Every structure is written in C-alpha cells, then in structure tokens.
C-alpha cells in the first residue's frame, strides 16, 4: 500500500455520480487491506463485512428444495452474493445483471478479490443491464431464485425509476420471472412495512429476516434486512 494507506484502483463518471473502486489498509487493523466501491463518496460495498450479502444467498437457497437451480442476481457489487450462491452444489447456473458497466469491468479485469474465483466458475455469468427493467418485461426464461441487492432500501433507491419494483404491481411482474416454486429475496439496510405489505399481496409466504452483526471498526451492532417471498407448494 502507499504511504497514504489508500489506493484508487479505478474511477469512472456515471449518470448517478462518480464511481470509485479503492483499496485501503485499515489504520486500526495494520495489515488488513479491504476493497470498497463508492458512489459520490458514499460507500456502496466493502469487502470487510459481507455477512448480509452472503446471507441473502443462503436464506434463499435454504428455502428451495430443488436441484439444478438457476439463479438471477440483481447487483454484482464485489461479488459476494454470487460467490455464496455458487457454494451450493445444487446451483447449476448464476447470471448477474449489474447496472454499472464499470463494475462489470472491475470484475472482468481482476480488480476485486473474488474476480478469479467467479470468472473460473463455468456456472457464473455477468452482464450490464437494469435488473428492474428486466423484471418489468415479459419473461423469456424463468428462474428458481431471484436475488436483488441494488438499492439501499425499498424507500432509498440508487436511481430514479426503481420505486415501481417495490409495489404490488411491480412484484407481480417480477413474479412472472420465477419458475414454479421459485423464490424472490431482496436485501435492504432498513426494515420496510409498506414493502412487506406489497410482498404479502403478491406472494403467499413472506419472511422478514434480520441479519445482525458487529462492526468492530466502530464497535456497534448493525442490522440489515432480507425479505424472502414465495408461494406455497401446490397441493398434491
């Protein structure tokens, strides 16, 4: 690392602001180097604490009893959700849709810690696109799991136009992309009663899962939230 403990790996201007990929050594943890993505200096993703990103994958997979699962992930970030999905031998295919072309480039250029692990797995694929737009369109294929980690929360959106996904009509459109028995799971940093109401109007079974962890850098407990929805199995 440089004497400033901070290395800028990539910097891109986007319609939503300045996107930065950086690597830094924690001053409070000498020798611990982390990778981060920021947008207009606001932290989007860090490699230091990835508990809830990985839990998004685990909670969805644990609720599906099938094999040869196909998984759509909205939002690449640093790849921790996709990597956790691929830990399951029941997963046959993972496709990630990432809004920022630069973030796809970070992965493909080997700039993030999980680049090699993901790119070497033949089950993994990533492309640039708007996952919300994809879920509003007519489904050309159906997925066993759809995992969404794009916005900060249902009421705190990364970009304009995302809010329709969190409505009953938006969720009904998204549900059309699920295979029978399929599961939708959404990450959030905050709880959201209106979103839970919309999910319950669209799905038969809705679980709200708090993911609590200690951020030892500030010695505080944080809670992220997972919203997991599916329909009940058809009666025999």
Secondary structure as UniProt FT lines:
FT   TURN            3..4
FT   STRAND          6..14
FT   TURN            15..16
FT   STRAND          17..25
FT   TURN            27..28
FT   TURN            30..31
FT   STRAND          33..39
FT   TURN            40..41
FT   STRAND          42..46
FT   HELIX           51..62
FT   STRAND          69..74
FT   TURN            77..78
FT   HELIX           80..85
FT   TURN            86..87
FT   TURN            89..90
FT   STRAND          91..98
FT   HELIX           101..108
FT   TURN            109..110
FT   TURN            113..114
FT   HELIX           115..119
FT   TURN            122..123
FT   STRAND          124..128
FT   HELIX           131..136
FT   STRAND          143..148
FT   TURN            154..155
FT   TURN            160..161
FT   HELIX           162..166
FT   HELIX           168..175
FT   TURN            176..177
FT   STRAND          178..188
FT   HELIX           193..202
FT   STRAND          205..215
FT   TURN            216..219
FT   STRAND          220..230
//
